[in-house]
């Protein structure tokens, strides 16, 4: 059982794979496409970390759009929506979440953070 108060959407080791120094260390041999993808992923997790920190300071948790029903997401859309890149997250209180949303969030955390 995952403790939802203490969970994070960010992989533990994303900072150890910081690609910013690659251009300095290997200026002639860096594959630009691979570097751009690594930078995009790193910047995404960096932005997500900031958004998650701000949400926790306000007493919320970030819930991915995939974990919510579209009608319920529409209700929270204007006030609590955080969009990072192409993905949307919603700031929710744990007490406001339904059982289905909690189950979907637990499945999301198990499936998406293990491979990252």
FIVEXKOL-661628 format. One record per residue: residue in three letters; x, y, z of N, C-alpha, C, O, CB in turn; residue number from 1. Coordinates in steps of 0.05 Angstrom, whole numbers, plus 5000, padded with zeros to 4 digits. Glycine has a CB too. Layout:
N
 residu n_px n_py n_pz ca_px ca_py ca_pz c_px c_py c_pz o_px o_py o_pz cb_px cb_py cb_pz num
    ALA    X    Y    Z     X     Y     Z    X    Y    Z    X    Y    Z     X     Y     Z NUM
...
# end
This chain:
116
 residu n_px n_py n_pz ca_px ca_py ca_pz c_px c_py c_pz o_px o_py o_pz cb_px cb_py cb_pz num
    UNK 5017 4976 5000  5000  5000  5000 5018 5025 5000 5036 5028 5017  4981  5000  5024   1
    UNK 5013 5042 4982  5028  5067  4979 5017 5088 4998 4993 5092 4999  5029  5077  4950   2
    UNK 5034 5102 5012  5026  5124  5029 5022 5148 5011 5042 5160 5001  5046  5130  5052   3
    UNK 4997 5156 5005  4993  5177  4986 5002 5204 4996 5008 5222 4979  4963  5179  4980   4
    UNK 5004 5208 5022  5014  5234  5032 5043 5238 5025 5053 5261 5023  5010  5235  5062   5
    UNK 5058 5216 5022  5087  5218  5019 5096 5210 4991 5120 5208 4985  5101  5200  5039   6
    UNK 5078 5205 4973  5086  5195  4946 5097 5218 4929 5092 5242 4935  5062  5182  4932   7
    UNK 5111 5211 4908  5122  5230  4889 5119 5219 4861 5121 5194 4857  5151  5237  4896   8
    UNK 5114 5236 4842  5112  5228  4814 5139 5228 4800 5141 5222 4776  5092  5246  4800   9
    UNK 5160 5236 4814  5186  5240  4803 5204 5215 4809 5205 5206 4832  5199  5266  4814  10
    UNK 5217 5205 4789  5236  5182  4794 5259 5191 4812 5267 5214 4811  5247  5171  4767  11
    UNK 5268 5173 4828  5289  5180  4848 5315 5188 4835 5330 5206 4845  5294  5157  4866  12
    UNK 5322 5176 4812  5349  5180  4801 5349 5199 4777 5368 5198 4761  5360  5153  4792  13
    UNK 5329 5216 4774  5329  5233  4750 5351 5254 4751 5361 5262 4729  5302  5247  4747  14
    UNK 5359 5263 4774  5381  5283  4775 5408 5271 4770 5426 5285 4761  5381  5296  4803  15
    UNK 5412 5246 4774  5438  5233  4769 5443 5230 4739 5465 5226 4730  5439  5205  4782  16
    UNK 5421 5232 4723  5424  5230  4694 5422 5258 4680 5410 5261 4659  5402  5212  4682  17
    UNK 5433 5278 4693  5432  5306  4684 5448 5308 4658 5473 5305 4658  5442  5325  4705  18
    UNK 5435 5314 4635  5449  5315  4610 5463 5342 4603 5475 5345 4582  5430  5308  4588  19
    UNK 5460 5361 4621  5470  5388  4614 5500 5389 4610 5510 5406 4595  5462  5407  4635  20
    UNK 5515 5372 4623  5544  5373  4620 5554 5358 4596 5578 5359 4589  5557  5361  4645  21
    UNK 5537 5343 4582  5546  5327  4559 5558 5344 4537 5578 5336 4525  5523  5311  4549  22
    UNK 5546 5367 4531  5556  5384  4509 5584 5394 4516 5601 5398 4498  5537  5407  4504  23
    UNK 5589 5400 4541  5615  5410  4549 5636 5387 4548 5658 5392 4539  5614  5422  4578  24
    UNK 5628 5364 4558  5647  5342  4559 5653 5329 4531 5675 5321 4526  5637  5320  4578  25
    UNK 5632 5328 4514  5635  5315  4488 5624 5334 4466 5603 5328 4455  5620  5288  4488  26
    UNK 5637 5356 4461  5625  5375  4442 5623 5365 4413 5605 5374 4399  5642  5400  4442  27
    UNK 5640 5347 4405  5640  5338  4377 5626 5312 4372 5619 5305 4349  5668  5335  4367  28
    UNK 5620 5297 4393  5609  5270  4389 5581 5266 4400 5572 5244 4401  5628  5250  4402  29
    UNK 5568 5287 4409  5541  5285  4420 5521 5283 4397 5520 5299 4379  5535  5308  4438  30
    UNK 5503 5262 4399  5481  5260  4381 5460 5280 4389 5449 5279 4411  5469  5230  4380  31
    UNK 5455 5299 4372  5437  5322  4378 5409 5313 4385 5397 5323 4403  5437  5342  4355  32
    UNK 5399 5293 4370  5371  5284  4375 5369 5270 4402 5351 5276 4417  5362  5265  4352  33
    UNK 5388 5253 4408  5388  5240  4434 5392 5259 4457 5379 5257 4478  5410  5218  4435  34
    UNK 5409 5279 4452  5413  5300  4473 5388 5316 4478 5381 5322 4500  5436  5318  4464  35
    UNK 5374 5323 4456  5349  5339  4459 5328 5323 4474 5314 5334 4490  5338  5347  4431  36
    UNK 5326 5297 4469  5306  5280  4483 5313 5278 4513 5296 5280 4530  5305  5252  4471  37
    UNK 5339 5275 4519  5347  5274  4547 5342 5300 4561 5334 5300 4584  5377  5266  4548  38
    UNK 5348 5322 4547  5343  5348  4559 5313 5353 4564 5305 5364 4584  5354  5371  4541  39
    UNK 5297 5344 4545  5268  5348  4548 5257 5332 4571 5241 5342 4587  5253  5339  4522  40
    UNK 5266 5307 4575  5258  5291  4597 5267 5303 4624 5252 5304 4643  5269  5262  4594  41
    UNK 5292 5312 4624  5303  5324  4649 5288 5349 4656 5281 5353 4679  5333  5330  4645  42
    UNK 5282 5366 4637  5268  5391  4642 5239 5386 4651 5229 5400 4668  5268  5409  4617  43
    UNK 5227 5365 4640  5200  5357  4648 5199 5350 4678 5183 5359 4693  5190  5334  4631  44
    UNK 5218 5332 4686  5218  5323  4714 5226 5346 4733 5217 5347 4755  5238  5300  4717  45
    UNK 5243 5364 4723  5250  5387  4739 5226 5405 4744 5221 5414 4767  5273  5404  4726  46
    UNK 5210 5410 4723  5186  5426  4726 5165 5412 4743 5151 5425 4759  5174  5432  4698  47
    UNK 5163 5386 4740  5144  5370  4756 5152 5371 4785 5134 5371 4803  5143  5341  4746  48
    UNK 5177 5370 4791  5187  5371  4818 5179 5398 4832 5170 5398 4855  5217  5367  4820  49
    UNK 5181 5420 4817  5174  5446  4828 5144 5447 4832 5135 5457 4853  5183  5468  4808  50
    UNK 5128 5438 4813  5099  5438  4815 5090 5421 4839 5072 5428 4853  5086  5429  4789  51
    UNK 5102 5398 4842  5095  5380  4864 5102 5393 4891 5086 5390 4910  5109  5353  4861  52
    UNK 5124 5406 4893  5132  5419  4917 5113 5442 4924 5104 5444 4947  5161  5431  4915  53
    UNK 5105 5458 4905  5086  5479  4910 5058 5468 4918 5045 5479 4935  5083  5497  4885  54
    UNK 5050 5446 4905  5024  5434  4912 5025 5423 4941 5005 5427 4956  5017  5411  4892  55
    UNK 5047 5411 4949  5049  5400  4976 5049 5422 4997 5039 5418 5019  5074  5382  4979  56
    UNK 5061 5445 4990  5061  5467  5009 5033 5478 5013 5028 5490 5035  5080  5489  4998  57
    UNK 5016 5475 4994  4988  5485  4996 4969 5463 5007 4946 5468 5010  4978  5495  4970  58
    UNK 4980 5439 5013  4964  5418  5024 4951 5400 5003 4932 5385 5009  4943  5429  5041  59
    UNK 4961 5400 4978  4950  5384  4957 4970 5363 4948 4994 5364 4955  4942  5401  4933  60
    UNK 4961 5344 4933  4978  5325  4918 4972 5328 4889 4950 5335 4881  4974  5296  4928  61
    UNK 4992 5323 4872  4987  5324  4843 4977 5297 4833 4989 5276 4839  5014  5332  4828  62
    UNK 4955 5298 4819  4943  5274  4808 4943 5276 4778 4933 5295 4767  4914  5269  4819  63
    UNK 4955 5256 4764  4956  5258  4734 4927 5256 4723 4910 5244 4734  4973  5235  4723  64
    UNK 4924 5268 4700  4898  5268  4686 4889 5240 4680 4865 5235 4681  4900  5284  4660  65
    UNK 4907 5222 4675  4899  5194  4669 4885 5180 4692 4871 5160 4688  4924  5178  4661  66
    UNK 4888 5191 4716  4876  5178  4740 4849 5189 4746 4837 5180 4766  4895  5182  4763  67
    UNK 4839 5208 4731  4813  5220  4737 4793 5215 4714 4801 5212 4691  4817  5250  4742  68
    UNK 4768 5216 4721  4747  5215  4701 4746 5242 4687 4750 5262 4700  4719  5207  4714  69
    UNK 4740 5242 4662  4742  5267  4646 4722 5288 4656 4728 5312 4655  4737  5261  4617  70
    UNK 4698 5280 4666  4679  5299  4676 4688 5312 4702 4684 5336 4707  4651  5286  4680  71
    UNK 4700 5295 4719  4711  5306  4744 4735 5324 4739 4738 5344 4753  4719  5282  4763  72
    UNK 4751 5317 4720  4774  5334  4713 4765 5360 4702 4777 5381 4707  4792  5319  4692  73
    UNK 4743 5360 4688  4731  5385  4677 4722 5403 4699 4724 5428 4696  4708  5378  4658  74
    UNK 4712 5392 4721  4704  5409  4744 4727 5424 4757 4724 5447 4765  4690  5391  4765  75
    UNK 4750 5410 4759  4774  5422  4771 4791 5437 4751 4811 5449 4759  4790  5401  4785  76
    UNK 4784 5437 4726  4801  5446  4705 4813 5474 4708 4837 5477 4705  4787  5446  4680  77
    UNK 4797 5494 4714  4807  5521  4715 4823 5527 4740 4844 5539 4739  4784  5540  4713  78
    UNK 4813 5518 4763  4825  5525  4788 4850 5510 4796 4869 5521 4806  4805  5522  4810  79
    UNK 4850 5484 4791  4871  5467  4801 4888 5452 4780 4902 5433 4787  4860  5447  4820  80
    UNK 4886 5460 4756  4900  5446  4735 4929 5457 4732 4933 5481 4731  4885  5449  4708  81
    UNK 4948 5439 4729  4976  5446  4724 4984 5431 4699 4982 5406 4698  4994  5438  4749  82
    UNK 4993 5445 4679  5001  5433  4654 5031 5435 4651 5042 5457 4651  4986  5446  4630  83
    UNK 5044 5412 4648  5073  5411  4644 5078 5396 4619 5073 5372 4617  5087  5398  4669  84
    UNK 5088 5410 4599  5092  5398  4573 5064 5391 4561 5047 5408 4559  5109  5373  4574  85
    UNK 5061 5367 4554  5035  5358  4543 5018 5344 4564 4995 5335 4558  5040  5339  4520  86
    UNK 5028 5341 4588  5013  5326  4608 5000 5346 4628 5010 5367 4634  5032  5307  4624  87
    UNK 4976 5338 4637  4961  5354  4656 4960 5340 4683 4957 5315 4684  4933  5359  4645  88
    UNK 4961 5355 4704  4959  5345  4731 4939 5363 4746 4935 5386 4738  4987  5345  4745  89
    UNK 4927 5352 4766  4908  5366  4782 4916 5366 4811 4924 5345 4822  4879  5354  4778  90
    UNK 4914 5389 4824  4919  5391  4852 4894 5383 4867 4873 5395 4865  4928  5420  4860  91
    UNK 4897 5361 4882  4874  5350  4897 4882 5345 4926 4905 5340 4932  4864  5324  4883  92
    UNK 4863 5347 4943  4867  5338  4971 4861 5308 4972 4843 5298 4958  4849  5354  4991  93
    UNK 4875 5294 4988  4872  5265  4990 4843 5258 4999 4832 5238 4991  4892  5253  5009  94
    UNK 4832 5275 5016  4805  5270  5026 4784 5274 5004 4762 5263 5006  4799  5288  5050  95
    UNK 4791 5290 4983  4772  5295  4961 4773 5273 4940 4755 5273 4922  4777  5322  4949  96
    UNK 4793 5256 4941  4796  5236  4920 4776 5213 4924 4771 5205 4947  4824  5226  4919  97
    UNK 4766 5202 4902  4748  5179  4903 4765 5154 4906 4789 5154 4902  4730  5178  4878  98
    UNK 4752 5131 4912  4766  5106  4914 4778 5098 4887 4800 5087 4886  4747  5084  4924  99
    UNK 4764 5103 4866  4773  5096  4839 4798 5113 4832 4817 5102 4821  4752  5100  4818 100
    UNK 4798 5138 4839  4821  5155  4834 4845 5146 4850 4868 5146 4840  4815  5184  4840 101
    UNK 4841 5138 4874  4863  5128  4891 4874 5102 4879 4899 5099 4879  4854  5124  4920 102
    UNK 4857 5085 4871  4866  5060  4859 4881 5065 4833 4903 5053 4829  4842  5041  4853 103
    UNK 4871 5083 4816  4885  5089  4791 4911 5103 4796 4931 5098 4782  4867  5108  4774 104
    UNK 4913 5119 4817  4938  5133  4823 4959 5113 4833 4982 5114 4826  4933  5154  4845 105
    UNK 4950 5094 4850  4969  5073  4859 4979 5056 4836 5003 5050 4834  4955  5054  4880 106
    UNK 4961 5049 4817  4970  5034  4793 4989 5051 4776 5009 5040 4766  4946  5026  4776 107
    UNK 4983 5077 4773  5000  5095  4758 5028 5096 4770 5048 5095 4756  4988  5123  4757 108
    UNK 5030 5099 4797  5056  5100  4810 5071 5074 4807 5096 5075 4803  5052  5107  4840 109
    UNK 5058 5052 4810  5071  5026  4807 5082 5021 4779 5104 5012 4776  5053  5003  4815 110
    UNK 5066 5029 4759  5074  5023  4732 5093 5043 4720 5110 5036 4704  5049  5021  4715 111
    UNK 5090 5069 4727  5106  5089  4713 5132 5096 4727 5150 5106 4714  5090  5114  4710 112
    UNK 5134 5092 4753  5159  5100  4767 5179 5077 4768 5203 5082 4773  5152  5109  4794 113
    UNK 5170 5052 4765  5190  5030  4766 5208 5030 4742 5232 5025 4744  5175  5004  4768 114
    UNK 5197 5037 4718  5214  5036  4695 5231 5061 4691 5249 5061 4674  5197  5033  4671 115
    UNK 5225 5082 4705  5240  5108  4701 5266 5108 4716 5281 5127 4715  5223  5131  4711 116
# end
